[in-house]
């Protein structure tokens, strides 16, 4: 993965999957989190980042420096000393995104550090997102055969192998469907991961993409919404249906998301528009981002019943404040 730098930006050209994969491979995510506590000399960094050899830490710290995520300064003397620190604002901003997400959805060890498997799950999420599997499963569960028909270049055997890895990583759940076929669906963990993806989109808007972009396309934001909405529980709106509309910043594209609230108050995404809509909400991608990250719904217009307004309020809590079970 080649991510060349450019003036006033880092990771130029990197997609959201690229950023997730960078955090999930090797010691990069652990180094980023360790440096969030402040600048460190090489020896202190190797002591802080456990589970990796010193050579591995040197290598990944050097990679982060090349990608403008980390500043490397050499203090001359005998012997000379190297000090690493998060670059500001590129590195510090990404640390803030990961640290916030870690507080709600990544597994911490008793000493407060993140479990190494938590970083691996980010790499797996990157693969799922990039292959379009998150989008395919955002409506309903599918068998490996159905997933293999997606718009990607993966064979059935590659899909079959990956679904096993995604299940082991806590991103997919498995059940037996009609005809005793295996079916896979998104777990609550994967649904909560949409908060991380939207946070990375804001980071990309600031540090990667052109100023007139917002880090996510309308299709990507619609997918994130469709995946996250079933986290909600709306017992006061049983039987109602909701439409959410995501518009690109230049208004050239528009994606619709439909959900229904069932009799038990659970929310389910629909692949087709319901016959009757109770409420709707609409906004540009740049308005949906602060809604999902801060609960700020001022950029979203709503019509119909109070279902849309209630959903906007509950969705933020479901992503960031509720316990993951």
C-alpha positions as CSV (number, residue, x, y, z in Angstrom):
1,X,0.0,0.0,0.0
2,X,1.7,3.2,-1.2
3,X,0.4,6.3,0.5
4,X,2.5,9.3,-0.8
5,X,2.4,12.5,1.1
6,X,1.3,15.9,-0.2
7,X,1.4,19.4,1.1
8,X,-0.6,20.0,4.3
9,X,-1.9,16.4,4.2
10,X,-1.0,12.9,5.1
11,X,-2.1,9.6,3.6
12,X,-3.0,11.3,0.3
13,X,-5.3,9.1,-1.7
14,X,-6.0,6.7,1.2
15,X,-9.5,5.2,1.4
16,X,-11.2,4.5,4.7
17,X,-10.3,0.8,4.2
18,X,-6.6,1.8,3.8
19,X,-6.7,3.7,7.1
20,X,-8.4,0.8,8.9
21,X,-5.9,-1.6,7.4
22,X,-3.0,0.5,8.5
23,X,-4.2,0.6,12.1
24,X,-4.9,-3.2,12.1
25,X,-1.6,-4.4,10.7
26,X,1.5,-5.0,12.9
27,X,2.2,-2.6,15.7
28,X,1.0,0.7,14.1
29,X,-2.3,0.9,16.0
30,X,-0.6,0.1,19.3
31,X,2.2,2.7,18.6
32,X,-0.4,5.3,17.8
33,X,-2.2,4.7,21.1
34,X,1.0,4.7,23.1
35,X,2.2,8.0,21.7
36,X,-1.2,9.5,22.7
37,X,0.2,9.7,26.2
38,X,3.0,12.0,24.9
39,X,6.4,11.9,23.1
40,X,8.6,8.9,23.9
41,X,12.1,7.8,23.4
42,X,12.6,4.6,21.5
43,X,13.3,2.5,24.5
44,X,10.3,3.8,26.4
45,X,8.1,3.1,23.3
46,X,9.3,-0.5,23.1
47,X,8.5,-1.0,26.8
48,X,5.0,0.6,26.4
49,X,4.0,-1.4,23.3
50,X,4.1,-5.0,24.5
51,X,3.8,-8.1,22.4
52,X,6.2,-7.0,19.7
53,X,10.0,-7.1,19.3
54,X,12.0,-3.9,19.3
55,X,12.8,-4.4,15.7
56,X,9.1,-4.6,14.8
57,X,8.3,-1.4,16.7
58,X,11.2,0.4,15.0
59,X,10.0,-0.6,11.6
60,X,6.3,0.4,12.1
61,X,7.3,3.6,13.9
62,X,9.4,4.5,10.9
63,X,6.5,3.7,8.6
64,X,4.2,6.0,10.5
65,X,6.9,8.7,10.3
66,X,7.1,8.3,6.5
67,X,3.3,8.6,6.3
68,X,3.4,11.9,8.4
69,X,1.5,10.3,11.3
70,X,4.5,10.5,13.7
71,X,7.3,13.0,14.1
72,X,10.7,11.6,14.6
73,X,13.5,13.7,16.1
74,X,17.0,12.7,16.9
75,X,18.7,14.1,20.0
76,X,22.5,14.2,19.3
77,X,24.8,12.8,21.9
78,X,26.7,9.7,22.8
79,X,24.7,7.6,22.3
80,X,22.2,9.5,20.2
81,X,18.5,9.3,21.2
82,X,15.4,9.2,19.0
83,X,12.1,10.7,20.2
84,X,8.8,9.9,18.6
85,X,5.6,12.0,18.9
86,X,2.3,12.1,17.2
87,X,2.3,14.7,14.4
88,X,-0.1,17.6,15.0
89,X,-2.8,17.7,13.8
90,X,-2.8,14.7,11.5
91,X,-1.6,12.1,14.0
92,X,-3.3,13.6,17.1
93,X,-6.6,13.8,15.2
94,X,-6.5,10.1,14.2
95,X,-5.5,9.1,17.7
96,X,-8.6,11.0,19.0
97,X,-10.8,9.0,16.6
98,X,-9.3,5.6,17.6
99,X,-9.2,6.4,21.3
100,X,-12.9,7.4,21.4
101,X,-13.9,4.3,19.5
102,X,-11.7,2.1,21.7
103,X,-13.7,3.4,24.7
104,X,-16.9,1.8,23.4
105,X,-16.2,-1.0,21.0
106,X,-12.7,-2.4,21.3
107,X,-11.5,-4.9,23.9
108,X,-9.2,-3.6,26.6
109,X,-6.9,-5.7,28.8
110,X,-6.9,-5.3,32.6
111,X,-4.0,-2.8,32.3
112,X,-6.1,-0.6,30.0
113,X,-4.2,-1.4,26.8
114,X,-6.0,-2.7,23.8
115,X,-6.0,-6.4,23.1
116,X,-3.9,-7.2,20.0
117,X,-7.0,-9.0,18.5
118,X,-8.8,-5.7,18.5
119,X,-6.4,-4.3,16.0
120,X,-6.8,-7.4,13.8
121,X,-10.5,-6.8,13.7
122,X,-10.0,-3.4,12.1
123,X,-8.1,-5.1,9.2
124,X,-10.9,-7.6,8.8
125,X,-13.4,-4.8,8.8
126,X,-11.4,-3.1,6.1
127,X,-11.6,-6.2,3.9
128,X,-15.3,-6.5,4.5
129,X,-15.9,-2.9,3.7
130,X,-13.7,-2.8,0.6
131,X,-15.2,-6.0,-0.8
132,X,-18.7,-4.6,-0.5
133,X,-19.8,-7.3,2.0
134,X,-20.9,-4.8,4.6
135,X,-23.2,-3.2,2.0
136,X,-24.5,-6.6,0.9
137,X,-25.3,-7.6,4.4
138,X,-26.8,-4.2,5.5
139,X,-30.3,-5.3,4.5
140,X,-30.3,-9.0,5.5
141,X,-28.2,-12.1,5.9
142,X,-26.8,-14.0,3.0
143,X,-25.2,-17.4,2.3
144,X,-21.6,-17.6,1.0
145,X,-23.0,-18.3,-2.5
146,X,-25.1,-15.2,-2.5
147,X,-22.2,-13.1,-1.2
148,X,-20.0,-14.5,-4.0
149,X,-22.3,-12.8,-6.5
150,X,-21.4,-9.4,-5.3
151,X,-19.6,-6.7,-7.3
152,X,-16.1,-7.8,-6.5
153,X,-13.5,-10.2,-8.0
154,X,-13.5,-12.8,-5.2
155,X,-14.3,-16.4,-5.9
156,X,-16.7,-18.5,-3.9
157,X,-13.8,-20.2,-2.2
158,X,-12.3,-16.9,-1.2
159,X,-15.6,-15.6,0.1
160,X,-16.1,-18.9,2.0
161,X,-12.7,-18.5,3.6
162,X,-13.2,-14.9,4.5
163,X,-16.6,-15.4,6.1
164,X,-14.9,-17.8,8.5
165,X,-12.3,-15.2,9.4
166,X,-14.9,-12.5,9.8
167,X,-16.9,-14.8,12.0
168,X,-13.9,-15.6,14.2
169,X,-13.2,-11.9,14.4
170,X,-16.6,-11.1,15.8
171,X,-17.8,-9.3,12.7
172,X,-20.3,-11.9,11.4
173,X,-22.7,-14.3,13.0
174,X,-23.8,-17.6,11.5
175,X,-27.1,-19.4,11.5
176,X,-28.8,-22.2,9.5
177,X,-31.1,-20.9,6.9
178,X,-33.7,-22.6,4.6
179,X,-32.4,-25.9,3.1
180,X,-29.8,-26.2,5.9
181,X,-27.6,-23.6,4.2
182,X,-25.2,-21.5,6.1
183,X,-26.2,-17.8,6.4
184,X,-24.2,-14.9,7.7
185,X,-25.3,-11.5,9.1
186,X,-23.7,-8.5,10.7
187,X,-23.0,-8.6,14.5
188,X,-23.7,-5.7,16.9
189,X,-20.0,-5.2,17.0
190,X,-19.9,-4.6,13.2
191,X,-22.9,-2.2,13.5
192,X,-21.1,-0.3,16.2
193,X,-18.0,-0.1,14.0
194,X,-19.9,2.3,11.7
195,X,-19.0,5.0,14.3
196,X,-15.4,4.3,13.7
197,X,-15.8,4.5,9.9
198,X,-17.7,7.8,10.1
199,X,-14.9,9.2,12.4
200,X,-12.3,8.2,9.8
201,X,-14.4,9.9,7.2
202,X,-14.2,13.2,9.1
203,X,-10.5,12.7,9.5
204,X,-10.0,12.0,5.8
205,X,-12.0,15.2,5.0
206,X,-9.5,17.2,7.1
207,X,-6.3,15.5,6.1
208,X,-6.7,13.4,2.9
209,X,-9.4,14.4,0.4
210,X,-9.9,17.6,-1.5
211,X,-11.6,20.5,0.4
212,X,-14.9,20.0,-1.4
213,X,-15.3,16.4,-0.4
214,X,-16.3,15.1,3.0
215,X,-14.6,11.8,3.3
216,X,-17.6,9.6,2.4
217,X,-19.8,9.2,-0.6
218,X,-23.5,9.2,-0.4
219,X,-23.5,5.4,-1.0
220,X,-21.0,4.8,1.8
221,X,-22.9,7.0,4.3
222,X,-26.2,5.3,3.4
223,X,-24.5,1.9,4.0
224,X,-23.3,3.1,7.4
225,X,-26.7,4.3,8.3
226,X,-28.4,1.1,7.1
227,X,-26.0,-1.0,9.2
228,X,-26.2,1.2,12.3
229,X,-30.0,1.8,12.5
230,X,-30.9,-1.8,13.8
231,X,-28.9,-0.9,16.9
232,X,-31.9,1.2,18.0
233,X,-34.9,0.1,20.0
234,X,-38.0,2.2,19.5
235,X,-40.9,0.7,21.4
236,X,-43.0,3.9,21.1
237,X,-43.1,3.6,17.3
238,X,-44.1,0.0,16.7
239,X,-45.4,-0.6,13.2
240,X,-44.0,2.7,11.8
241,X,-41.7,3.0,8.8
242,X,-38.9,5.5,8.2
243,X,-37.1,6.8,5.2
244,X,-33.7,8.5,5.4
245,X,-32.2,10.3,2.4
246,X,-28.5,10.9,2.0
247,X,-27.5,13.5,-0.6
248,X,-24.0,14.1,-1.9
249,X,-22.4,17.5,-1.3
250,X,-22.9,18.6,-4.9
251,X,-26.5,17.2,-4.9
252,X,-25.6,15.0,-7.9
253,X,-26.4,11.7,-6.0
254,X,-29.0,10.6,-3.6
255,X,-29.3,7.3,-1.6
256,X,-32.4,6.2,0.3
257,X,-32.4,4.1,3.5
258,X,-35.7,2.4,4.6
259,X,-36.4,0.9,8.0
260,X,-39.4,-0.5,9.8
261,X,-40.1,-0.8,13.6
262,X,-41.5,-4.2,14.4
263,X,-44.0,-5.0,17.1
264,X,-41.3,-5.6,19.7
265,X,-39.7,-2.2,19.0
266,X,-36.7,-3.6,17.1
267,X,-35.6,-1.8,14.0
268,X,-34.9,-3.6,10.7
269,X,-33.5,-2.3,7.4
270,X,-35.6,-2.8,4.3
271,X,-34.4,-3.6,0.8
272,X,-37.4,-1.9,-0.7
273,X,-39.5,1.1,0.1
274,X,-42.4,0.3,2.5
275,X,-45.9,0.9,1.2
276,X,-46.6,3.5,3.9
277,X,-44.0,5.8,5.4
278,X,-44.6,7.4,8.8
279,X,-41.6,9.8,8.8
280,X,-38.5,10.8,6.9
281,X,-35.2,12.6,7.4
282,X,-32.9,14.1,4.7
283,X,-29.5,15.7,4.7
284,X,-26.2,15.9,2.9
285,X,-23.4,13.6,3.8
286,X,-21.7,16.5,5.6
287,X,-24.7,16.8,7.8
288,X,-25.0,13.1,8.7
289,X,-21.4,13.0,9.9
290,X,-21.9,15.3,12.9
291,X,-25.2,13.5,13.6
292,X,-23.5,10.2,14.0
293,X,-20.4,11.5,15.8
294,X,-21.9,14.2,18.2
295,X,-25.7,13.7,18.0
296,X,-26.0,17.1,16.2
297,X,-29.0,16.8,14.0
298,X,-29.3,20.5,13.0
299,X,-28.4,19.7,9.4
300,X,-31.1,17.0,9.0
301,X,-34.6,18.0,8.0
302,X,-37.5,15.8,9.1
303,X,-41.1,15.4,8.1
304,X,-44.1,13.3,9.2
305,X,-44.3,11.8,12.7
306,X,-41.7,12.2,15.4
307,X,-40.2,8.8,14.4
308,X,-37.4,10.5,12.4
309,X,-36.5,13.0,15.2
310,X,-36.5,10.2,17.8
311,X,-34.4,8.0,15.6
312,X,-31.8,10.7,15.2
313,X,-31.5,11.1,18.9
314,X,-31.4,7.4,19.7
315,X,-29.0,6.5,17.0
316,X,-26.2,8.5,18.5
317,X,-26.7,6.8,21.9
318,X,-26.8,3.4,20.3
319,X,-23.4,4.0,18.5
320,X,-21.5,5.6,21.3
321,X,-23.0,5.3,24.8
322,X,-24.8,2.0,25.1
323,X,-22.9,-1.1,26.3
324,X,-21.9,-3.6,23.6
325,X,-23.4,-6.9,24.4
